């Protein structure tokens, strides 16, 4: 039991890949680890999976593993001297090529870009540091006016503003990486640069039901089709890095809140990522603005907050996790923390899981229950309870180790692996024991128990019992 509800997702990298460091990060607060397939070899990631699962076995605490795909990266080509100066107000020629020997020419070896761009559309280079507006496009060459000048170096990234590219979110590299990640039994595949619902459909053909799919919302076109995309996904990530480049900066906080609300309404975990404690890559403490940023995500109801370079290459990975843990606890300890969830009722389907989830929230408030313990095979009912944000512990009791590790990413859920009980009385006794062992419940504490009877049949949750511990 962590003693908090929101979860921490940390990125594995050179600063954190050693077995002892992974164990330390788990001990100080990490609930889920992210493997960034933009870097490292398959052998590197296989070792990380092995080490993480050993930490899980040693601690008895299920851990989520997320394999984050690189996605299609648009980059400029190579210049004769390795870089070119973009001067304000001048017009440059963009050519469909890997490199160039000409001055004042930008090579871009992405034909889909030349098919999609129209006059008025914009290109940003090097994480938004430079910007140009397209003035002409004949399909093979483009002319662009420089609006934000500077030095553009070889292989710097490109962001497209105003156009949806005819480009799949899965590259051939991603497909190979997905197949490998699935062979390692990761819990989620994070799909980068999603633009449309079709991207999720295409990914599902590869992933199937072997893992959940996290859609990374980092393109304006994905924001425009958010409802359709979230319906098909299993979880969402507010990937604020590229989102902040391609959207007006002032819209990013608004979109973040919109994504969190919609994902939560669907009962799907939502992660807020990028630049959360960025200064801690080097510094031993974050800025006050960063602390407020993390707290804002918690107040908005995010399931998890993510550390990227802070734990992958930072100088203080364990300290960054510990400070993020403290910020989450402080926000959740605010007496007004629960008011937001009360003020925003959720839509409910006419199904038993939603009725039980809604009831759990009301009962926990009226009776001051210590916890709700849900027996589950797939985790679906526990996830529906989690989206209600009840002010009590949520324990997902399952015989399936894969279900438990996936639930470790969900708000408020403590996953516990145990055999299905025999009969109703066995269910109550198992719940009581789990409550005492895992959430420090004591005599006189009230708990709620949800289950499907008969046991072992997925999708049959039909029981809600209120119990008082002896």
PyMOL commands that set and color helices and strands:
alter all, ss='L'
color gray80, all
select helices_A, chain A and resi 19-28+42-59+111-116+172-183+197-207+220-224+226-232+240-246+249-265+278-281+288-299+309-312+317-332+339-343+352-367+380-387+401-407+423-439
alter helices_A, ss='H'
color red, helices_A
select strands_A, chain A and resi 7-12+32-36+64-68+83-86+91-95+105-107+122-125+130-137+141-148+150-153+158-161+188-191+212-217+235-239+269-273+304-307+371-375+393-398+413-417+446-452+461-468
alter strands_A, ss='S'
color yellow, strands_A
deselect
rebuild
show_as cartoon
